[in-house]
Amino acid sequence: MLVSINLALATVCGANCIFCPSDRGDRQIRVMSPELAKEIIDEVCEPDFQRIQGTRSLVLGTRSGF
């Protein structure tokens, strides 16, 4: 089940938080194309997808604290 989907549109993290492991890896900034984002959003918003997966929310961006 995919109750909640968090869709990060870009990787702009500097990995400088005090709790972040120093070996986090690739810190290259990448941005999702609008076309790919729309394709994903359209699929997730389909009633059949929501029914099968049990999806109740779609968050664009990242949620702080997780």
Biopython code that builds the backbone (N, CA, C, O; Angstrom):
import numpy as np
from Bio.PDB.StructureBuilder import StructureBuilder

atoms = [
    (1, "MET", "N", (0.834, -1.194, 0.000)),
    (1, "MET", "CA", (0.000, 0.000, 0.000)),
    (1, "MET", "C", (0.871, 1.247, 0.000)),
    (1, "MET", "O", (1.908, 1.303, 0.661)),
    (2, "LEU", "N", (0.434, 2.228, -0.744)),
    (2, "LEU", "CA", (1.105, 3.529, -0.803)),
    (2, "LEU", "C", (0.145, 4.579, -0.251)),
    (2, "LEU", "O", (-0.440, 5.346, -1.016)),
    (3, "VAL", "N", (-0.017, 4.619, 1.048)),
    (3, "VAL", "CA", (-0.996, 5.502, 1.673)),
    (3, "VAL", "C", (-0.663, 6.963, 1.410)),
    (3, "VAL", "O", (-1.558, 7.766, 1.150)),
    (4, "SER", "N", (0.618, 7.313, 1.476)),
    (4, "SER", "CA", (1.043, 8.683, 1.223)),
    (4, "SER", "C", (2.260, 8.651, 0.313)),
    (4, "SER", "O", (3.190, 7.878, 0.541)),
    (5, "ILE", "N", (2.256, 9.483, -0.710)),
    (5, "ILE", "CA", (3.373, 9.563, -1.639)),
    (5, "ILE", "C", (3.988, 10.953, -1.522)),
    (5, "ILE", "O", (3.294, 11.960, -1.660)),
    (6, "ASN", "N", (5.295, 11.002, -1.266)),
    (6, "ASN", "CA", (6.036, 12.259, -1.219)),
    (6, "ASN", "C", (6.862, 12.350, -2.490)),
    (6, "ASN", "O", (7.748, 11.528, -2.721)),
    (7, "LEU", "N", (6.576, 13.335, -3.300)),
    (7, "LEU", "CA", (7.255, 13.501, -4.579)),
    (7, "LEU", "C", (8.205, 14.692, -4.480)),
    (7, "LEU", "O", (7.772, 15.844, -4.480)),
    (8, "ALA", "N", (9.498, 14.404, -4.397)),
    (8, "ALA", "CA", (10.511, 15.450, -4.335)),
    (8, "ALA", "C", (10.819, 15.905, -5.757)),
    (8, "ALA", "O", (11.276, 15.111, -6.580)),
    (9, "LEU", "N", (10.573, 17.165, -6.043)),
    (9, "LEU", "CA", (10.769, 17.693, -7.394)),
    (9, "LEU", "C", (12.211, 18.092, -7.670)),
    (9, "LEU", "O", (12.589, 18.291, -8.824)),
    (10, "ALA", "N", (13.021, 18.210, -6.619)),
    (10, "ALA", "CA", (14.419, 18.577, -6.790)),
    (10, "ALA", "C", (15.229, 18.063, -5.613)),
    (10, "ALA", "O", (14.702, 17.856, -4.520)),
    (11, "THR", "N", (16.512, 17.861, -5.851)),
    (11, "THR", "CA", (17.426, 17.509, -4.775)),
    (11, "THR", "C", (18.322, 18.718, -4.535)),
    (11, "THR", "O", (19.319, 18.911, -5.231)),
    (12, "VAL", "N", (17.972, 19.500, -3.580)),
    (12, "VAL", "CA", (18.749, 20.705, -3.291)),
    (12, "VAL", "C", (19.312, 20.672, -1.874)),
    (12, "VAL", "O", (19.722, 21.701, -1.338)),
    (13, "CYS", "N", (19.330, 19.505, -1.282)),
    (13, "CYS", "CA", (19.833, 19.346, 0.077)),
    (13, "CYS", "C", (21.340, 19.547, 0.101)),
    (13, "CYS", "O", (22.065, 18.989, -0.723)),
    (14, "GLY", "N", (21.797, 20.339, 1.039)),
    (14, "GLY", "CA", (23.226, 20.536, 1.208)),
    (14, "GLY", "C", (23.856, 19.498, 2.114)),
    (14, "GLY", "O", (25.074, 19.475, 2.292)),
    (15, "ALA", "N", (23.014, 18.626, 2.697)),
    (15, "ALA", "CA", (23.464, 17.565, 3.611)),
    (15, "ALA", "C", (24.322, 18.138, 4.727)),
    (15, "ALA", "O", (25.363, 17.576, 5.070)),
    (16, "ASN", "N", (23.885, 19.256, 5.294)),
    (16, "ASN", "CA", (24.642, 19.903, 6.358)),
    (16, "ASN", "C", (23.955, 19.831, 7.719)),
    (16, "ASN", "O", (24.432, 20.434, 8.681)),
    (17, "CYS", "N", (22.840, 19.102, 7.814)),
    (17, "CYS", "CA", (22.144, 18.994, 9.097)),
    (17, "CYS", "C", (23.012, 18.235, 10.091)),
    (17, "CYS", "O", (23.762, 17.338, 9.705)),
    (18, "ILE", "N", (22.916, 18.583, 11.344)),
    (18, "ILE", "CA", (23.742, 17.970, 12.378)),
    (18, "ILE", "C", (23.514, 16.462, 12.473)),
    (18, "ILE", "O", (24.427, 15.725, 12.845)),
    (19, "PHE", "N", (22.322, 15.999, 12.144)),
    (19, "PHE", "CA", (22.005, 14.583, 12.236)),
    (19, "PHE", "C", (22.260, 13.819, 10.945)),
    (19, "PHE", "O", (22.043, 12.608, 10.902)),
    (20, "CYS", "N", (22.713, 14.491, 9.892)),
    (20, "CYS", "CA", (22.941, 13.851, 8.601)),
    (20, "CYS", "C", (24.268, 13.092, 8.608)),
    (20, "CYS", "O", (25.291, 13.634, 9.026)),
    (21, "PRO", "N", (24.254, 11.830, 8.144)),
    (21, "PRO", "CA", (25.525, 11.096, 8.074)),
    (21, "PRO", "C", (26.475, 11.741, 7.075)),
    (21, "PRO", "O", (26.054, 12.198, 6.012)),
    (22, "SER", "N", (27.731, 11.774, 7.413)),
    (22, "SER", "CA", (28.723, 12.436, 6.544)),
    (22, "SER", "C", (28.943, 11.690, 5.237)),
    (22, "SER", "O", (29.427, 12.276, 4.269)),
    (23, "ASP", "N", (28.599, 10.410, 5.192)),
    (23, "ASP", "CA", (28.811, 9.626, 3.976)),
    (23, "ASP", "C", (27.527, 9.487, 3.175)),
    (23, "ASP", "O", (27.284, 8.456, 2.549)),
    (24, "ARG", "N", (26.719, 10.514, 3.197)),
    (24, "ARG", "CA", (25.402, 10.473, 2.557)),
    (24, "ARG", "C", (25.492, 10.175, 1.060)),
    (24, "ARG", "O", (24.548, 9.638, 0.481)),
    (25, "GLY", "N", (26.588, 10.510, 0.446)),
    (25, "GLY", "CA", (26.751, 10.187, -0.972)),
    (25, "GLY", "C", (26.558, 11.378, -1.878)),
    (25, "GLY", "O", (26.901, 12.509, -1.532)),
    (26, "ASP", "N", (26.004, 11.108, -3.040)),
    (26, "ASP", "CA", (25.840, 12.097, -4.106)),
    (26, "ASP", "C", (25.041, 13.300, -3.642)),
    (26, "ASP", "O", (23.901, 13.160, -3.199)),
    (27, "ARG", "N", (25.630, 14.476, -3.743)),
    (27, "ARG", "CA", (24.950, 15.713, -3.345)),
    (27, "ARG", "C", (24.679, 16.610, -4.551)),
    (27, "ARG", "O", (24.447, 17.809, -4.402)),
    (28, "GLN", "N", (24.710, 16.026, -5.733)),
    (28, "GLN", "CA", (24.466, 16.785, -6.952)),
    (28, "GLN", "C", (23.014, 17.253, -6.998)),
    (28, "GLN", "O", (22.101, 16.495, -6.670)),
    (29, "ILE", "N", (22.806, 18.491, -7.402)),
    (29, "ILE", "CA", (21.460, 19.050, -7.505)),
    (29, "ILE", "C", (20.831, 18.564, -8.809)),
    (29, "ILE", "O", (21.394, 18.716, -9.893)),
    (30, "ARG", "N", (19.648, 17.977, -8.666)),
    (30, "ARG", "CA", (18.902, 17.499, -9.823)),
    (30, "ARG", "C", (17.480, 18.024, -9.708)),
    (30, "ARG", "O", (16.943, 18.148, -8.607)),
    (31, "VAL", "N", (16.874, 18.331, -10.849)),
    (31, "VAL", "CA", (15.503, 18.835, -10.885)),
    (31, "VAL", "C", (14.689, 17.950, -11.825)),
    (31, "VAL", "O", (15.103, 17.677, -12.952)),
    (32, "MET", "N", (13.518, 17.504, -11.345)),
    (32, "MET", "CA", (12.632, 16.665, -12.158)),
    (32, "MET", "C", (11.993, 17.522, -13.243)),
    (32, "MET", "O", (11.593, 18.659, -12.992)),
    (33, "SER", "N", (11.902, 16.979, -14.430)),
    (33, "SER", "CA", (11.278, 17.726, -15.525)),
    (33, "SER", "C", (9.777, 17.876, -15.253)),
    (33, "SER", "O", (9.161, 16.998, -14.649)),
    (34, "PRO", "N", (9.198, 18.983, -15.699)),
    (34, "PRO", "CA", (7.754, 19.171, -15.520)),
    (34, "PRO", "C", (6.947, 18.051, -16.179)),
    (34, "PRO", "O", (5.895, 17.663, -15.671)),
    (35, "GLU", "N", (7.433, 17.536, -17.299)),
    (35, "GLU", "CA", (6.719, 16.467, -17.992)),
    (35, "GLU", "C", (6.664, 15.191, -17.148)),
    (35, "GLU", "O", (5.616, 14.552, -17.056)),
    (36, "LEU", "N", (7.785, 14.826, -16.535)),
    (36, "LEU", "CA", (7.817, 13.632, -15.697)),
    (36, "LEU", "C", (6.961, 13.825, -14.445)),
    (36, "LEU", "O", (6.241, 12.915, -14.035)),
    (37, "ALA", "N", (7.041, 15.005, -13.842)),
    (37, "ALA", "CA", (6.217, 15.291, -12.665)),
    (37, "ALA", "C", (4.734, 15.169, -13.004)),
    (37, "ALA", "O", (3.970, 14.578, -12.240)),
    (38, "LYS", "N", (4.324, 15.720, -14.138)),
    (38, "LYS", "CA", (2.915, 15.639, -14.552)),
    (38, "LYS", "C", (2.507, 14.189, -14.787)),
    (38, "LYS", "O", (1.410, 13.786, -14.399)),
    (39, "GLU", "N", (3.372, 13.405, -15.415)),
    (39, "GLU", "CA", (3.070, 12.002, -15.683)),
    (39, "GLU", "C", (2.844, 11.232, -14.368)),
    (39, "GLU", "O", (1.900, 10.450, -14.254)),
    (40, "ILE", "N", (3.708, 11.463, -13.399)),
    (40, "ILE", "CA", (3.581, 10.795, -12.104)),
    (40, "ILE", "C", (2.313, 11.245, -11.385)),
    (40, "ILE", "O", (1.563, 10.417, -10.867)),
    (41, "ILE", "N", (2.073, 12.552, -11.354)),
    (41, "ILE", "CA", (0.885, 13.096, -10.680)),
    (41, "ILE", "C", (-0.388, 12.574, -11.322)),
    (41, "ILE", "O", (-1.324, 12.186, -10.623)),
    (42, "ASP", "N", (-0.429, 12.560, -12.659)),
    (42, "ASP", "CA", (-1.614, 12.040, -13.360)),
    (42, "ASP", "C", (-1.878, 10.582, -12.991)),
    (42, "ASP", "O", (-3.024, 10.195, -12.760)),
    (43, "GLU", "N", (-0.820, 9.775, -12.936)),
    (43, "GLU", "CA", (-0.993, 8.357, -12.608)),
    (43, "GLU", "C", (-1.479, 8.181, -11.171)),
    (43, "GLU", "O", (-2.389, 7.392, -10.914)),
    (44, "VAL", "N", (-0.885, 8.902, -10.251)),
    (44, "VAL", "CA", (-1.255, 8.789, -8.835)),
    (44, "VAL", "C", (-2.681, 9.277, -8.583)),
    (44, "VAL", "O", (-3.342, 8.801, -7.660)),
    (45, "CYS", "N", (-3.155, 10.209, -9.381)),
    (45, "CYS", "CA", (-4.494, 10.767, -9.198)),
    (45, "CYS", "C", (-5.596, 9.930, -9.844)),
    (45, "CYS", "O", (-6.778, 10.226, -9.668)),
    (46, "GLU", "N", (-5.228, 8.904, -10.579)),
    (46, "GLU", "CA", (-6.228, 8.019, -11.185)),
    (46, "GLU", "C", (-7.003, 7.283, -10.089)),
    (46, "GLU", "O", (-6.392, 6.728, -9.175)),
    (47, "PRO", "N", (-8.335, 7.271, -10.166)),
    (47, "PRO", "CA", (-9.133, 6.570, -9.146)),
    (47, "PRO", "C", (-8.750, 5.102, -8.970)),
    (47, "PRO", "O", (-8.746, 4.601, -7.846)),
    (48, "ASP", "N", (-8.428, 4.405, -10.064)),
    (48, "ASP", "CA", (-8.032, 2.997, -9.957)),
    (48, "ASP", "C", (-6.728, 2.848, -9.177)),
    (48, "ASP", "O", (-6.587, 1.927, -8.373)),
    (49, "PHE", "N", (-5.777, 3.750, -9.413)),
    (49, "PHE", "CA", (-4.505, 3.709, -8.686)),
    (49, "PHE", "C", (-4.760, 3.912, -7.199)),
    (49, "PHE", "O", (-4.226, 3.181, -6.364)),
    (50, "GLN", "N", (-5.582, 4.913, -6.873)),
    (50, "GLN", "CA", (-5.871, 5.215, -5.464)),
    (50, "GLN", "C", (-6.594, 4.050, -4.796)),
    (50, "GLN", "O", (-6.314, 3.730, -3.641)),
    (51, "ARG", "N", (-7.506, 3.423, -5.496)),
    (51, "ARG", "CA", (-8.262, 2.301, -4.938)),
    (51, "ARG", "C", (-7.351, 1.107, -4.689)),
    (51, "ARG", "O", (-7.401, 0.496, -3.621)),
    (52, "ILE", "N", (-6.519, 0.774, -5.670)),
    (52, "ILE", "CA", (-5.635, -0.390, -5.557)),
    (52, "ILE", "C", (-4.546, -0.167, -4.506)),
    (52, "ILE", "O", (-4.249, -1.059, -3.712)),
    (53, "GLN", "N", (-3.957, 1.023, -4.507)),
    (53, "GLN", "CA", (-2.836, 1.304, -3.611)),
    (53, "GLN", "C", (-3.274, 1.847, -2.242)),
    (53, "GLN", "O", (-2.484, 1.838, -1.298)),
    (54, "GLY", "N", (-4.506, 2.312, -2.127)),
    (54, "GLY", "CA", (-4.961, 2.892, -0.867)),
    (54, "GLY", "C", (-4.376, 4.272, -0.615)),
    (54, "GLY", "O", (-4.275, 4.713, 0.530)),
    (55, "THR", "N", (-3.991, 4.951, -1.687)),
    (55, "THR", "CA", (-3.348, 6.255, -1.557)),
    (55, "THR", "C", (-4.340, 7.322, -1.107)),
    (55, "THR", "O", (-5.427, 7.460, -1.667)),
    (56, "ARG", "N", (-3.939, 8.071, -0.083)),
    (56, "ARG", "CA", (-4.800, 9.123, 0.458)),
    (56, "ARG", "C", (-4.205, 10.512, 0.324)),
    (56, "ARG", "O", (-4.918, 11.509, 0.429)),
    (57, "SER", "N", (-2.885, 10.582, 0.089)),
    (57, "SER", "CA", (-2.283, 11.913, -0.035)),
    (57, "SER", "C", (-1.069, 11.878, -0.944)),
    (57, "SER", "O", (-0.372, 10.871, -1.063)),
    (58, "LEU", "N", (-0.845, 13.011, -1.576)),
    (58, "LEU", "CA", (0.320, 13.235, -2.425)),
    (58, "LEU", "C", (0.931, 14.549, -1.986)),
    (58, "LEU", "O", (0.283, 15.594, -2.043)),
    (59, "VAL", "N", (2.177, 14.498, -1.547)),
    (59, "VAL", "CA", (2.877, 15.686, -1.075)),
    (59, "VAL", "C", (3.934, 16.050, -2.108)),
    (59, "VAL", "O", (4.792, 15.231, -2.436)),
    (60, "LEU", "N", (3.875, 17.267, -2.617)),
    (60, "LEU", "CA", (4.893, 17.750, -3.558)),
    (60, "LEU", "C", (5.962, 18.482, -2.773)),
    (60, "LEU", "O", (5.662, 19.398, -2.007)),
    (61, "GLY", "N", (7.193, 18.085, -2.961)),
    (61, "GLY", "CA", (8.290, 18.641, -2.181)),
    (61, "GLY", "C", (8.663, 17.655, -1.088)),
    (61, "GLY", "O", (8.245, 16.497, -1.129)),
    (62, "THR", "N", (9.422, 18.085, -0.141)),
    (62, "THR", "CA", (9.798, 17.203, 0.958)),
    (62, "THR", "C", (9.157, 17.675, 2.243)),
    (62, "THR", "O", (8.880, 18.861, 2.421)),
    (63, "ARG", "N", (8.933, 16.753, 3.113)),
    (63, "ARG", "CA", (8.334, 17.068, 4.411)),
    (63, "ARG", "C", (9.461, 17.179, 5.428)),
    (63, "ARG", "O", (10.263, 16.257, 5.577)),
    (64, "SER", "N", (9.521, 18.296, 6.120)),
    (64, "SER", "CA", (10.549, 18.434, 7.146)),
    (64, "SER", "C", (10.209, 17.556, 8.338)),
    (64, "SER", "O", (9.039, 17.340, 8.655)),
    (65, "GLY", "N", (11.226, 17.065, 8.979)),
    (65, "GLY", "CA", (11.032, 16.229, 10.151)),
    (65, "GLY", "C", (11.016, 14.750, 9.846)),
    (65, "GLY", "O", (10.893, 13.937, 10.761)),
    (66, "PHE", "N", (11.137, 14.378, 8.577)),
    (66, "PHE", "CA", (11.150, 12.958, 8.219)),
    (66, "PHE", "C", (12.435, 12.608, 7.527)),
    (66, "PHE", "O", (12.638, 11.455, 7.146)),
]
sb = StructureBuilder()
sb.init_structure("model")
sb.init_model(0)
sb.init_chain("A")
sb.init_seg("    ")
for serial, (resi, resn, name, xyz) in enumerate(atoms, 1):
    if name == "N":
        sb.init_residue(resn, " ", resi, " ")
    sb.init_atom(name, np.array(xyz, "f"), 0.0, 1.0, " ", f" {name:<3s}", serial, name[0])
structure = sb.get_structure()
